[in-house]
């Protein structure tokens, strides 16, 4: 499939979800430049690979995790070519027995459904219940690809903007980890 890269937000809000429009409003309020591709639902890494090739951005897995008691939540950003292993991360973040949080928890805390989790969802986490965890390799790319909280569009953002002014505006701290994923 051939994808078209657009600069900035869609020309119209028609047929767009409120949470998607909120993402564009947020990015525009920060004066951040971004490119966008609209596409069919992409909720697997395989579906995202062709899209991300057009975006020219670091392909990220966005994993929404919780501890066994469901009292601590984490949004882990890691390169798609690494395999997620809980034992690799638990010591680094000081939380044992991590598992995937439920779709209901994800939607309640970051406004995303499974397959559309995104760093932009942290704007809906007003109580800072979710800890952002980023693999160090994500920080190395010039661009970062993410969904605007819906998996029928993908964005390309400058990595420096995301982990600079955007994180500051989201009022979330970032924990950097080193994952080998082997």
Buried (B, 14 or more C-beta within 10 A) or exposed (E): EEBEEBEBBBEEEEEBBEBBBBBBBBBEEBEBEBBBBEBEEBBEEEBBEBBBEBBEBBBBBBBBBBBEEEEBBBBBBBBBEBEBEEEBBBEEBEBEEBEEBEBEBBBBBBBBBBBBBBBBBBBBBEEEEBBBBBBEBBBEBEBBBBBBBBBBBBBBBBBEBBBEBBBEBBEBEBBEBEBEBE
